[in-house]
Amino acid sequence: MIKAEQLVQKHCLPCEGHTKPMAPEKAQDYLKELSNWKATPDGKAIYRELAMKNFMAAVRFINEVAKLAEAENHHPDIHLTGYRKLRIELSTHAIGGLSENDFIEAAKIDQLPMELKT
């Protein structure tokens, strides 16, 4: 079983749709290492919800996630509602489900500085 510390040392690999999505059992094993992330009901994505300190804290965090996404060439869906409620969703769109890339990026997102609501 891979640990979160190992995931952050890896980099996302290009995915052109030639592989199958990760098996649900394996995805659940990976999720155990990312305690802040959950699987969507259909199991095709993982997400994390955050209550940021304020609107600007949310925007700063989104910018950090965007820089990471560009560096890894793996881009999440980002939803900002209610001026500080943030949801980040990861899925490997080319395969219509989860790959190790999603968990690598989630582990790296967890290391970014966050200004959360107290």
HELIX and SHEET records of a PDB file:
HELIX    1   1 ALA A    4  LEU A    7  1                                   4    
HELIX    2   2 PRO A   24  GLU A   33  1                                  10    
HELIX    3   3 PHE A   55  GLU A   72  1                                  18    
HELIX    4   4 GLU A  100  ILE A  109  1                                  10    
SHEET    1   A 4 LYS A  38  ALA A  39  0                                        
SHEET    2   A 4 ILE A  46  ALA A  51 -1                                        
SHEET    3   A 4 LYS A  85  LEU A  90 -1                                        
SHEET    4   A 4 ASP A  77  THR A  81 -1                                        
END                                                                             
